[in-house]
């Protein structure tokens, strides 16, 4: 599952960029070049002013290193034992070693291998206690070939394969021995929230800034967006993944989002009433509740336009038109589930509570704070 995380960092006074962009180098061009270079295409970047490019690269590297420090305690693949807890599987291993076994096959060369070993499973399979060749003949049926009949199938006890439960734990399961104890198991991060992330990713265009803004993070592009056209920005503006709070055109962003949501709502309302969807919108489905896109409800038949905008955090009470799954507030992870802002029936009231949490978070930040949007996966 992919989801957005909003975080902020405070940069030192001299961490900003000094070189102003010349009129010949629009911010949109620099952002596009940086994004392409992160995906291995440096052709456009190599044509730009090297001083500006080097400054931009250094700035983004600094931002990324600070963001990584914030995320580190919540990473599933963390190796620092200070963040990990040991899951003891010793008793499980002792029990399995004493009583369990593994189905193995003796190949025609006399070697015993697991039934899941590719040397066997790529060509053969076990069905109802017998060995068959996979996908035999033009009809691709399983068949008891001569070679298959020559192989032997047996359940080999673990105590025959391994000298003791310790060797079984390490070799069969790949468990680690706990430091300073005769225990076997694995380490996990109890605070895991994600296993992979990109700054930007599937949602690179999160903040709208003026075209002369320098302290921006261009953002990584998801593999799925490499060939997609960039989201169009109004004249004199550019979409970025990170920017200082004071530089973000919040009012214009809200105006654009309201316009987009109004168009979506009115179109969906028309489609729902007619019972017909556009032939080129394969993501849409009409349900009892309204219209869904890839299974997510985007039009609730019971809502007015005003209620729809409020659910999108675009009504008058919201200053900052930004939605996200989670926020990283001063190193503390908060999301709409952990803060119980979504009930089991996904109630609207709880969604509104989460929008208020995000609103207060952004409002509490100093104007110099750098807001950064992440694409996380778990």
C-alpha positions in Angstrom: 0.0 0.0 0.0 1.3 3.4 -0.9 0.3 6.5 1.1 1.5 10.1 1.6 3.3 11.4 4.7 3.8 15.1 5.4 6.8 16.2 7.3 8.7 19.5 8.0 12.3 20.4 8.6 14.0 23.6 9.8 17.0 24.5 7.8 19.9 26.6 9.1 20.0 30.3 8.0 22.7 29.7 5.5 21.1 26.5 4.1 19.1 28.4 1.5 20.1 28.9 -2.1 21.9 32.0 -3.1 21.9 31.9 -6.9 18.8 33.4 -8.4 17.3 31.8 -11.5 18.0 33.7 -14.7 15.0 34.5 -16.9 16.4 31.9 -19.4 15.9 29.1 -16.8 12.3 28.7 -15.6 11.9 26.8 -12.3 9.6 24.3 -14.2 12.6 23.4 -16.4 14.9 23.0 -13.5 12.4 20.8 -11.6 11.8 18.7 -14.7 15.5 18.2 -15.2 16.1 17.2 -11.6 13.3 14.7 -11.7 14.5 13.1 -14.9 18.1 12.9 -13.6 16.9 11.0 -10.6 15.5 8.4 -13.0 18.8 8.2 -14.9 18.1 10.7 -17.7 20.6 13.6 -17.3 20.4 14.9 -20.8 18.3 18.0 -19.9 20.2 18.6 -16.6 23.5 18.7 -18.5 22.4 21.6 -20.6 21.7 23.8 -17.6 23.9 26.2 -15.8 26.3 24.0 -13.7 26.4 26.5 -10.8 22.7 26.5 -10.3 22.4 22.7 -10.8 25.2 22.0 -8.3 23.5 24.3 -5.7 20.2 22.6 -6.3 21.6 19.1 -5.9 23.4 20.1 -2.7 20.3 21.7 -1.3 18.1 18.6 -2.1 20.8 16.3 -0.6 20.7 18.2 2.6 16.9 18.1 2.8 16.8 14.4 2.0 19.4 13.6 4.7 17.3 15.4 7.4 14.1 13.7 6.2 15.8 10.3 6.3 16.9 10.9 9.9 13.2 11.7 10.8 11.9 8.5 9.1 14.6 6.2 10.4 12.9 5.0 13.6 9.9 3.9 11.6 11.6 2.0 8.9 10.9 -1.8 8.7 14.4 -2.6 7.4 16.3 -0.8 10.1 19.4 -2.6 11.4 20.3 -0.6 14.5 19.4 -2.9 17.4 18.6 0.1 19.6 15.3 0.3 17.6 14.6 -3.4 17.4 13.0 -6.1 19.6 13.8 -9.8 19.6 11.1 -12.3 18.7 12.0 -15.5 20.4 11.3 -18.6 18.4 13.4 -21.1 20.4 10.6 -23.2 21.8 9.0 -23.4 18.3 12.3 -24.6 16.9 12.8 -27.2 19.6 9.3 -28.6 19.0 9.6 -28.7 15.2 13.1 -30.2 15.4 11.9 -33.0 17.7 8.6 -33.9 15.9 8.6 -32.3 12.4 10.0 -33.1 9.0 10.2 -31.9 5.4 8.9 -33.4 2.2 11.9 -34.1 -0.1 12.4 -35.7 -3.5 15.3 -37.9 -4.5 16.2 -36.9 -8.0 17.4 -39.4 -10.7 21.0 -38.4 -9.9 20.4 -39.5 -6.3 20.4 -36.1 -4.7 17.7 -35.2 -2.2 16.1 -31.8 -2.5 13.0 -30.0 -1.1 9.8 -30.3 -3.2 10.1 -26.5 -3.4 13.6 -26.5 -4.8 13.6 -25.1 -8.3 15.7 -28.1 -9.5 12.5 -30.1 -8.9 9.6 -27.7 -8.9 10.4 -26.0 -12.2 9.6 -29.2 -14.1 7.9 -31.5 -11.7 5.2 -31.4 -9.0 3.7 -33.6 -6.3 0.0 -34.5 -6.7 -1.9 -36.8 -4.4 1.4 -38.3 -3.1 2.9 -39.0 -6.5 5.4 -37.2 -8.7 4.3 -35.8 -12.1 5.9 -33.8 -14.8 4.3 -30.4 -15.2 2.6 -29.1 -18.3 3.3 -32.2 -20.4 2.4 -32.3 -24.1 0.3 -29.9 -26.2 -2.5 -29.8 -23.6 -0.1 -29.1 -20.7 -1.5 -31.8 -18.5 0.5 -33.3 -15.6 1.9 -36.7 -16.5 3.6 -39.6 -14.7 6.6 -39.8 -17.1 9.3 -42.5 -16.8 11.7 -40.0 -15.2 9.0 -38.9 -12.7 8.4 -42.5 -11.7 12.2 -43.0 -11.0 12.1 -40.2 -8.4 11.4 -40.9 -4.7 9.2 -38.9 -2.4 9.7 -39.0 1.4 9.2 -36.9 4.5 12.6 -36.6 6.1 12.6 -35.8 9.9 14.5 -32.6 10.8 16.4 -34.5 13.5 17.9 -36.6 10.6 18.9 -33.5 8.6 20.3 -31.3 11.3 22.6 -32.1 14.3 20.4 -30.1 16.8 17.7 -27.5 17.0 20.3 -24.7 16.9 21.5 -25.8 13.5 17.9 -26.3 12.4 16.9 -22.8 13.5 19.8 -21.2 11.7 19.9 -23.3 8.5 16.2 -24.0 7.9 14.6 -20.8 9.2 17.5 -18.4 8.9 17.0 -17.3 12.5 19.6 -15.4 14.4 21.0 -16.2 17.9 20.2 -13.5 20.4 23.3 -11.8 21.6 24.3 -13.1 25.1 21.6 -15.7 25.2 20.9 -19.3 24.0 17.8 -18.1 22.1 16.9 -18.1 18.4 14.5 -15.9 16.5 14.4 -12.7 14.5 14.5 -8.9 15.1 11.7 -6.5 14.1 11.1 -2.9 14.6 7.9 -2.6 16.8 7.4 1.0 15.5 7.4 0.0 11.8 5.3 2.3 9.6 6.9 1.8 6.2 9.4 -0.4 4.3 10.2 1.9 1.4 9.8 5.6 0.5 10.4 8.3 -2.1 10.2 12.0 -1.7 7.5 12.7 -4.2 7.0 9.3 -5.8 3.4 8.8 -6.9 2.5 12.3 -5.7 5.3 14.7 -6.8 3.2 17.8 -7.3 2.1 18.7 -3.8 3.0 22.4 -3.4 2.5 25.3 -5.7 5.2 28.0 -5.6 6.1 31.0 -7.7 8.5 30.5 -10.6 11.3 32.5 -9.0 11.2 30.4 -5.7 14.6 28.9 -5.0 14.3 26.8 -1.9 12.3 23.9 -3.3 12.6 20.1 -3.5 11.9 18.9 -7.0 11.0 15.3 -5.9 11.5 11.8 -7.2 9.1 10.5 -9.9 7.5 7.2 -9.4 8.4 4.6 -12.1 4.7 4.7 -13.2 4.9 8.5 -13.9 8.1 8.6 -15.9 6.2 8.9 -19.2 3.3 10.9 -17.9 3.1 14.6 -18.6 3.8 16.9 -15.7 0.8 18.5 -14.0 0.2 21.9 -15.6 0.8 24.9 -13.3 -0.7 28.4 -13.7 1.6 30.9 -15.5 4.4 32.1 -13.2 4.1 29.1 -10.9 5.5 25.6 -10.5 4.5 22.4 -8.7 7.1 20.9 -6.4 7.4 18.2 -3.7 8.9 20.4 -1.0 8.9 24.1 -0.2 9.1 26.6 2.7 5.7 27.3 4.2 6.0 31.0 3.4 6.6 30.3 -0.3 3.6 28.1 -0.9 0.7 29.7 -2.7 -1.9 28.3 -0.4 -4.8 30.5 -1.6 -4.2 29.7 -5.3 -3.8 26.0 -4.5 -7.1 26.0 -2.7 -8.8 27.8 -5.6 -7.4 25.3 -8.1 -8.4 22.3 -5.9 -12.0 23.7 -5.4 -12.3 24.2 -9.2 -11.2 20.6 -9.8 -13.4 19.1 -7.2 -16.4 21.1 -8.4 -15.9 19.8 -11.9 -15.5 16.2 -10.6 -18.6 16.5 -8.4 -20.9 17.9 -11.1 -19.7 15.4 -13.7 -20.2 12.5 -11.4 -23.6 13.8 -10.4 -24.6 13.9 -14.1 -23.2 10.4 -14.7 -24.9 8.9 -11.7 -28.3 10.4 -12.6 -28.1 9.2 -16.1 -26.6 5.8 -15.2 -24.0 6.1 -17.9 -20.2 6.5 -17.5 -17.7 7.8 -20.1 -16.4 5.0 -22.2 -12.8 6.0 -21.6 -13.1 6.0 -17.8 -12.4 2.4 -17.0 -11.6 3.2 -13.4 -15.2 4.3 -12.6 -18.1 2.2 -11.3 -21.6 3.1 -10.3 -22.6 1.6 -6.9 -25.5 2.0 -4.5 -23.5 4.7 -2.6 -22.4 6.7 -5.7 -19.5 6.5 -8.0 -16.1 4.9 -7.2 -12.7 5.2 -8.9 -10.6 2.0 -8.6 -12.9 1.0 -5.7 -12.7 4.3 -3.8 -15.8 6.4 -3.4 -15.3 9.8 -5.2 -19.0 10.8 -5.4 -21.4 10.2 -2.6 -25.0 10.5 -3.9 -26.1 11.7 -0.5 -23.8 14.7 -0.4 -24.3 18.3 -1.6 -21.4 20.1 -3.3 -20.8 22.0 -0.1 -20.5 18.8 1.9 -18.2 17.2 -0.7 -15.8 20.2 -0.5 -15.8 20.0 3.3 -14.9 16.3 3.1 -11.9 17.3 0.9 -10.8 20.0 3.5 -11.7 22.7 1.0 -14.4 24.5 2.9 -14.0 27.9 4.5 -12.7 26.7 7.8 -9.6 25.3 6.2 -6.6 27.5 5.4 -4.3 24.8 4.1 -5.8 22.7 1.2 -3.7 19.6 1.9 -4.7 16.0 2.7 -2.4 13.2 3.7 -2.4 9.8 5.4 0.2 10.7 8.1 2.2 13.5 9.5 5.6 13.3 11.1 5.4 16.0 13.8 8.7 16.8 15.5 9.8 13.2 14.9 6.5 11.7 16.1 4.5 9.6 13.7 0.7 10.3 13.6 -1.8 9.0 11.1 -5.6 9.0 10.8 -5.8 5.4 12.1 -3.4 5.7 15.1 -5.2 8.9 16.2 -8.5 7.1 15.8 -9.7 9.6 13.2 -11.3 6.9 11.2 -13.8 4.5 12.7 -14.6 1.0 11.6 -17.3 2.2 9.4 -15.1 5.0 8.0 -17.3 7.7 9.4 -17.3 11.2 7.8 -17.0 12.9 11.2 -13.8 11.2 12.0 -12.4 12.1 8.6 -13.1 15.8 9.4 -11.3 15.4 12.7 -8.2 14.2 10.8 -8.3 17.2 8.4 -8.4 19.4 11.5 -5.3 17.6 12.8 -3.4 18.3 9.6 -4.6 21.9 9.5 -3.4 22.5 13.0 -0.1 20.9 12.3 0.7 23.1 9.3 -0.6 26.2 11.2 1.8 25.5 14.1 4.9 25.5 11.8 7.0 28.6 11.5 6.9 30.3 8.1 10.5 29.3 7.4 9.8 25.6 7.9 10.3 23.4 4.8 7.3 21.2 4.1 8.1 17.9 2.3 5.7 15.3 1.0 6.7 11.6 1.0 5.4 8.5 -0.8 5.7 5.6 1.6 4.9 1.9 1.2 4.1 -0.8 3.6 
